[in-house]
Structure formats: C-alpha cells, structure tokens
Amino acid sequence: NNLVLLADLKTPVIWNVRDLSRPRLRRTLINNAAKIVCVSKAVNELIFDEDNSDKFVIIHNGVDITEFRPDPELRKRGRIRMGLSEDNLAIGLFGRLTPLKGQAFFLKASASYLKERPNFKIIIVGESLFEKSDYRPFLEKLVLELRITSQVIFMGQQPDIAELLNGIDIYAHPTTTKDAFPRATIEAMATATPTLAADLGGIPEQINHGEDGLLFTPNDPESLLEGLQSLVDDPLFGEKLGSKARNRVKMDFNVLEKTREMERVYQEVMVR
C-alpha cells in the first residue's frame, strides 16, 4: 500500500530484492517501481522470469577487501579465539543457524569422516534468529547423538569475523535451498580461505568451480565429502583456489564498486 501511495505521489521507488521468495503483490510492485535491483541473476531469473524490462539491474553484494583479507596475525588471533592447536584442521560454517543454511546436513554428512580424523574441528559461528530460536539446541543435541561433541565448537554470534575466517582452514557453505547471494561466502573468499559451497541459488555466480572454489551437489553427502576430501588431501590446491578467490572478490565483489553501481541507479532515477 505504501508503494502504491508513493507512486500516486509521483515519488520514484527503487525496490531492492535480496531473496528468492516471490513477494505478495509482485505485479503491483513491478508496475510501480522505477528501478528493481536484484542481488543476483538467480533472483532476477526466478522471481522475474517473464519480465525483461529495463527496470531490472543486478548488483551483487560487496565485501570490504581491506577488512576481509588474508593476514597471518589475524589467523593467529582467530585460532586462539577458537581454541585451536597447530595440528587442528578447522572447517568453518558461518551464518544464521537455520535449516536452510544446512548445518544439520553438514554434520550428518561428515560425522563418520570426522570420527576418523580426531584433529579435525567444525567451527559453527552464528545464532538462531526469529522463528527458529530453538535450532541451536537442536544442533547441539544432534552433535551429541552423532558422538562428535569433542570436534564441534559452537561460538554463537561473534565480532571480528575476518579473524575467524583467517583462523579456519576450509570454509563450507552447505545451504540446502534458497540462497540468493550469501555474503559469508564472498567474505571467506576475500580472506583467501578455500571455499566449498552448494551449487544453488546465486552461489555459482560467486564461485567458478575448480578455479576459485569448489561447488558440490546440494543435499548430496557424497558430493560434499568428495569436495572436502580434495581440499584436505591437497593443501596446495586449496591455497591456489584461495588466492584466485581473493582476486575474484577484488575484481567483482569489491564493496566500493558495488556502492558506485548503486549510486548510479539512484542518479539515473533522480534525473528522470
């Protein structure tokens, strides 16, 4: 209703679309927006599949590459914060605790693998929000049932995420559905952390498989473990992926350039 009112008042409206759920009053929103900014091609194609209007523009999320950078001192501090020893190999899952982000899937898929490698640690950063406030207790119970409590560390919400990303050895993003363009993935890439992520939503727009990261088939434990094993077996391969990932973020997902892209959208609307 507010959007329609603004349209009646001849106030230009820019609609930012940042998820993969079709909104209510979708057609009204499209008709009344001066510009529609989609966070990824996946959003543009899934939600606006029949619309080829010049109203649409794709502007990906951006990362502050000065904050999120590879840094030995940050790595040292991050590993201290996580309680890791030199011989621990740490796999990080960062983000909101929710079934959609796939933490439970990852734990179930990797439990047997972890038990054979007692020096491996899973670092889970983030907290349950909104309607899923009971999800962390569910995950903690699952870890107990899988008998991997000594290898899983729940850290909750944390500041200075760049430190923690530097401190882990592999970043995993096992989302199970509907991930428009996750910021956590490109933050990990910016720190040159080898990244393994589900091949869905906007994630393939972030990662070129085998070049600057690895993709696995969503909800497929074997595909996940295959990718994880390739990073564990060949650390030099992981370093190569991480270095190219850092360059990719600098080139395509730098927050300064993304800000300029958004400014150009506003300028275009304002001069009409």
Disulfide bonds with the S-S distance in Angstrom:
none
